[in-house]
Amino acid sequence: MKKLIALLVVALMAFPSAVFAKDIKLPSPEKKGGKPLMECLAKRKTFRRFSPKMLPPQVLSNLLWAAWGINRPDGKRTAPSALNKQDISLYVVMHSGVYVYDAKANKLVQKKSDDLRQFCGAQEFHKTVPLIFVYVSDLSKFGKGGHAHAKFYAAVDTGLISQNVYLFAASNDLATVVCGWLDRNQLAKKLDLPKNVRVVLSQPVGYPRL
Ligand SMILES: Cc1cc2nc3c(=O)[nH]c(=O)nc-3n(C[C@H](O)[C@H](O)[C@H](O)COP(=O)(O)O)c2cc1C
């Protein structure tokens, strides 16, 4: 019995996330419908007042797919990426913890169980908005050579995903704001990101508080 408990303690220390992680399986994304593109462009805007109401699973799944889902059999996505390196990971920060979007498995993989929303931006709404995307780039995917060039590509790749989110928000009457005003190093530490992996921008998404 003692041996079993000792083994359990060792396992917990070595793989805490494997033992406690609560991944969120998403419903299949609906790839039809929505407002016409020209209407979405006409409605696209930044909106900074959020209702506390969480997006239902189907809307969240649709949003994630629109943002950075796989849209072709070869694994390419709804947003382009420089050299098709797909350097961006879409982190989802909520009250219940931090998750990474696994587009292939269509689920949110839990990375942490703490509420880190307050670290995702410097504005008041970051503390209470139910859902914040954090765009994180693995710069090492662009090779060892040019760091500046990798950061440039990471910023562009993030902007393209962020615009997908803006258009989805316009189509679904949601509120969103992309945010560069954040302490990237502090958030990277809170997210336990390795050195080559950088926070680029954050983007709360939710229902508008009118
Ligand atoms: C790279 C980038 C960073 C931004 N950072 C912030 C931010 O930290 N906080 C904020 O409230 N808005 C931020 N914005 C939103 C802009 O203020 C907003 O897009 C601009 O005022 C134009 O408004 P519109 O999006 O409604 O056209 C950012 C936009 C971009 C493109």
The ligand as a Tripos MOL2 file, in Angstrom:
@<TRIPOS>MOLECULE
LIG
   31    33     1     0     0
SMALL
NO_CHARGES

@<TRIPOS>ATOM
      1 C1         -1.8330   45.4230  -33.1220 C.3       1 LIG1
      2 C2         -3.0150   46.0490  -32.4190 C.ar      1 LIG1
      3 C3         -2.9580   46.2300  -31.0500 C.ar      1 LIG1
      4 C4         -4.0570   46.7770  -30.3700 C.ar      1 LIG1
      5 N1         -4.0240   46.8720  -29.0130 N.ar      1 LIG1
      6 C5         -5.1110   47.3110  -28.3390 C.ar      1 LIG1
      7 C6         -5.1250   47.2880  -26.9080 C.ar      1 LIG1
      8 O1         -4.1770   46.8720  -26.2420 O.2       1 LIG1
      9 N2         -6.2390   47.7220  -26.2900 N.ar      1 LIG1
     10 C7         -7.3410   48.1820  -26.9770 C.ar      1 LIG1
     11 O2         -8.3170   48.5720  -26.3270 O.2       1 LIG1
     12 N3         -7.3670   48.1810  -28.3200 N.ar      1 LIG1
     13 C8         -6.2810   47.7420  -29.0280 C.ar      1 LIG1
     14 N4         -6.3160   47.6770  -30.3970 N.ar      1 LIG1
     15 C9         -7.5590   48.0190  -31.0990 C.3       1 LIG1
     16 C10        -7.4390   49.3730  -31.8210 C.3       1 LIG1
     17 O3         -7.4430   50.4160  -30.8680 O.3       1 LIG1
     18 C11        -8.6110   49.4950  -32.7850 C.3       1 LIG1
     19 O4         -8.5070   48.4940  -33.7880 O.3       1 LIG1
     20 C12        -8.6240   50.8720  -33.4310 C.3       1 LIG1
     21 O5         -8.9940   51.8700  -32.4990 O.3       1 LIG1
     22 C13        -9.5640   50.9530  -34.6300 C.3       1 LIG1
     23 O6        -10.8730   50.5940  -34.2310 O.3       1 LIG1
     24 P1        -11.6840   49.4570  -35.0120 P.3       1 LIG1
     25 O7        -11.0100   48.1460  -34.7670 O.co2     1 LIG1
     26 O8        -13.0780   49.4960  -34.4510 O.co2     1 LIG1
     27 O9        -11.6480   49.8070  -36.4710 O.co2     1 LIG1
     28 C14        -5.2250   47.1790  -31.0950 C.ar      1 LIG1
     29 C15        -5.2460   46.9820  -32.4950 C.ar      1 LIG1
     30 C16        -4.1780   46.4270  -33.1420 C.ar      1 LIG1
     31 C17        -4.2670   46.1990  -34.6340 C.3       1 LIG1
@<TRIPOS>BOND
     1     1     2 1
     2     2     3 ar
     3     2    30 ar
     4     3     4 ar
     5     4     5 ar
     6     4    28 ar
     7     5     6 ar
     8     6     7 ar
     9     6    13 1
    10     7     8 2
    11     7     9 ar
    12     9    10 ar
    13    10    11 2
    14    10    12 ar
    15    12    13 ar
    16    13    14 ar
    17    14    15 1
    18    14    28 ar
    19    15    16 1
    20    16    17 1
    21    16    18 1
    22    18    19 1
    23    18    20 1
    24    20    21 1
    25    20    22 1
    26    22    23 1
    27    23    24 1
    28    24    25 2
    29    24    26 1
    30    24    27 1
    31    28    29 ar
    32    29    30 ar
    33    30    31 1
@<TRIPOS>SUBSTRUCTURE
     1 LIG1         1 GROUP 0 **** ****
